[in-house]
């Protein structure tokens, strides 16, 4: 079966690059071979960079520290997360009183908001893990039924822990959607809100943005919905995967992020 790409190398008119982290820049506790050199080459070419992630379990500062330990140089301001995406949207809507159902690590991104668990204007749902209980879930249900905006940081069904599979935020988002008969506003990938927010933080237009990731759904489909260029890497989630016609069609497919500078025509 021939899999037709949308473009050929090199992509042109790219001014900013949004790089997925887990599976694209690093896998496990190690950088993908060539990732650090590729990022350096993109910087030397003058491209704006953001490192995107849906994770809510680690603060940006902690995430940057972890990546620096692996050998990647970046600043906290270059990391764009689902909580940051949600915060930017809430600011635009003028919703300052929040009920936060997110890990403590994500609270720093909502530091300029007021926590209001009595009559919030919005309920923000992330991954609370074992902190979820009936009271917390029922309070969120009541707030939404009373008119609070319903915001989900991500929709992942489960994630892999050292002890096996564990329920993720998407399970609780789905339960609240069913009970309230309301669809949550999604702040993380693949929501257009996430990609628009990342582009705005770089000062580039979406049609000048390249999204690089290992997930055909969250990264490639999300980029297409925003008219950004989509580059699939065959590492992480997609490693060993098979391309099918039903998958979102990327503009380019690369063996890894190490090949990205050449694909963008900037070289090393």
C-alpha positions in Angstrom: 0.0 0.0 0.0 1.4 3.4 -0.9 1.1 6.0 1.8 0.9 9.5 0.2 2.5 12.3 2.1 1.2 15.9 1.9 4.6 17.5 1.1 8.1 16.6 0.2 11.3 17.8 1.9 12.2 20.4 2.7 9.2 22.1 4.2 9.2 25.9 3.5 8.0 29.0 5.3 8.4 27.4 8.7 9.1 30.0 11.4 8.3 28.0 14.6 8.5 24.4 15.7 6.3 22.7 18.4 8.1 19.5 19.5 6.3 16.8 21.4 8.4 15.7 24.4 7.8 12.1 25.5 8.4 9.8 22.6 9.8 12.5 20.3 12.6 14.2 22.3 13.0 11.5 24.9 12.0 7.9 25.5 12.1 6.7 29.1 15.0 8.4 30.8 17.1 9.1 27.7 17.1 11.6 24.9 16.4 10.2 21.4 19.8 9.9 19.7 20.5 13.2 17.9 17.7 15.1 19.6 20.0 17.6 21.4 22.0 18.3 18.2 18.8 18.7 16.2 17.4 21.3 18.7 20.7 23.2 18.6 20.5 23.3 14.8 17.0 24.7 14.9 18.0 27.4 17.3 21.0 28.4 15.2 18.6 28.7 12.2 16.6 31.2 14.2 13.4 29.2 14.5 11.2 29.7 17.5 10.8 26.6 19.6 8.3 25.2 22.0 8.2 21.8 23.7 4.6 20.6 24.1 3.2 18.1 26.5 -0.2 17.1 28.0 1.4 16.0 31.3 0.0 17.5 34.5 2.0 15.4 36.9 5.2 17.4 36.8 5.8 21.2 37.0 7.5 23.0 34.2 10.5 23.6 36.4 10.8 20.0 37.3 10.3 18.9 33.7 13.0 21.3 32.5 15.4 20.0 35.2 14.8 16.4 34.1 15.4 17.2 30.5 18.6 19.2 31.3 19.8 16.2 33.3 19.3 14.1 30.1 21.4 16.6 28.1 18.9 19.0 26.6 19.2 22.7 27.1 15.9 24.6 27.4 14.2 27.2 29.5 10.9 26.8 31.4 9.3 29.5 29.1 9.9 27.2 26.1 7.7 24.4 27.6 4.0 24.7 26.7 1.6 22.5 28.7 -2.1 21.7 28.8 -2.4 23.7 32.1 -0.9 26.8 30.3 -3.2 26.3 27.4 -6.2 26.2 29.8 -5.0 29.2 31.7 -4.7 31.3 28.6 -8.2 30.3 27.5 -9.7 31.1 30.9 -8.0 34.5 30.9 -9.5 35.3 27.5 -13.0 34.3 28.8 -12.5 36.3 32.0 -13.1 33.3 34.2 -10.9 33.9 37.3 -12.7 31.8 40.0 -11.7 28.1 39.6 -12.3 24.7 41.1 -9.0 23.0 40.4 -9.0 19.2 40.2 -5.4 18.9 39.1 -2.1 17.7 40.7 -0.3 20.0 43.0 2.5 20.3 40.4 0.0 22.0 38.0 -1.2 24.6 40.5 1.7 27.0 39.6 0.3 27.6 36.2 -3.0 28.8 37.7 -1.3 31.0 40.4 -2.9 34.2 39.2 -6.4 32.7 39.5 -8.6 32.5 42.6 -9.4 29.0 43.9 -13.1 28.9 44.7 -14.6 25.6 45.7 -18.0 27.1 46.6 -19.2 28.9 43.5 -16.5 28.6 40.8 -16.9 30.1 37.3 -15.0 27.1 35.8 -14.1 23.5 36.8 -10.7 22.3 35.6 -10.2 18.6 35.4 -6.7 17.0 35.3 -5.2 13.8 36.6 -5.6 13.6 40.4 -4.7 9.9 40.5 -5.5 8.4 43.9 -6.7 11.8 45.2 -10.0 11.3 43.4 -12.9 10.3 45.6 -16.7 10.5 45.4 -16.9 13.8 47.1 -14.5 15.5 44.8 -16.2 14.1 41.7 -19.7 14.9 42.9 -18.7 18.5 43.8 -17.4 18.9 40.3 -20.6 17.5 38.9 -22.7 20.0 41.0 -20.6 23.0 40.0 -21.0 22.2 36.3 -24.7 21.6 36.7 -24.9 25.0 38.3 -23.3 26.7 35.3 -19.6 26.5 35.7 -17.5 26.0 32.6 -16.2 22.5 32.2 -12.5 22.4 31.1 -10.5 19.2 30.7 -6.7 19.3 30.5 -6.5 16.0 28.6 -8.6 12.9 27.8 -6.2 10.0 28.2 -8.0 6.9 29.3 -5.1 5.4 31.2 -1.3 5.5 31.6 1.5 3.1 32.4 2.9 3.2 35.9 5.6 1.1 37.6 2.8 -1.1 39.0 0.8 -1.5 35.8 -2.0 0.4 34.1 -3.8 3.2 36.0 -6.9 5.3 35.2 -6.1 8.7 33.8 -8.1 12.0 33.7 -10.1 11.0 30.6 -12.0 8.4 32.6 -13.3 11.1 35.0 -13.9 13.6 32.3 -16.1 11.1 30.5 -18.0 10.3 33.7 -18.7 14.0 34.2 -19.7 14.5 30.6 -22.2 11.6 30.8 -23.7 12.9 34.1 -23.9 16.6 33.1 -24.7 15.9 29.4 -22.1 18.6 28.6 -19.0 18.2 26.5 -15.8 19.4 28.2 -13.7 22.1 26.6 -10.4 20.3 25.9 -7.2 22.4 26.6 -4.5 19.8 25.8 -3.6 18.1 22.5 -5.3 17.5 20.1 -7.4 20.5 20.8 -6.9 23.5 18.4 -6.7 25.6 21.6 -3.4 23.9 22.5 -1.7 24.5 19.1 -3.1 28.1 18.8 -1.8 28.9 22.3 1.6 27.5 21.5 1.8 29.4 18.2 0.8 32.7 20.0 3.4 32.2 22.6 6.0 32.0 19.8 4.6 34.9 17.9 4.1 32.9 14.7 1.0 32.1 12.6 -0.3 28.6 12.5 0.5 28.2 8.8 4.1 28.9 9.7 4.2 26.3 12.4 5.6 22.8 12.2 4.3 20.2 14.8 6.6 17.3 15.4 5.4 14.2 17.3 5.0 10.5 17.5 1.2 10.3 18.0 -0.9 10.2 14.8 -3.9 11.3 16.8 -2.8 13.9 19.3 0.1 15.4 17.2 -0.7 14.9 13.5 -4.5 15.2 13.6 -4.3 18.1 16.0 -1.8 19.9 13.7 -4.1 19.4 10.6 -7.1 20.8 12.4 -5.1 24.0 12.8 -3.6 24.1 9.3 -0.1 23.7 10.8 2.5 21.4 9.1 2.5 17.9 10.7 5.7 15.8 11.0 5.5 12.2 12.3 8.5 10.6 13.8 8.9 6.9 14.0 10.0 6.8 17.7 8.1 6.6 21.0 4.4 5.8 20.6 4.7 5.2 16.8 7.9 3.0 16.9 7.3 -0.1 14.9 3.8 1.2 13.9 2.2 0.7 10.6 0.8 3.5 8.5 -2.7 3.0 7.2 -5.0 5.0 5.0 -7.3 5.7 8.0 -4.5 7.6 9.9 -4.2 11.4 9.6 -1.8 12.0 6.8 1.4 13.8 7.9 3.3 16.2 5.7 6.5 14.3 6.4 7.6 11.1 8.1 11.0 11.0 9.7 12.9 8.2 11.4 13.5 10.4 14.4 13.8 14.1 15.4 17.5 13.9 14.5 16.4 14.2 10.8 14.3 17.3 11.4 16.9 20.1 10.6 17.5 18.6 7.1 13.7 18.2 6.6 13.3 21.9 7.3 16.2 22.8 5.1 18.4 24.2 7.9 21.1 21.5 8.2 23.6 21.2 11.0 
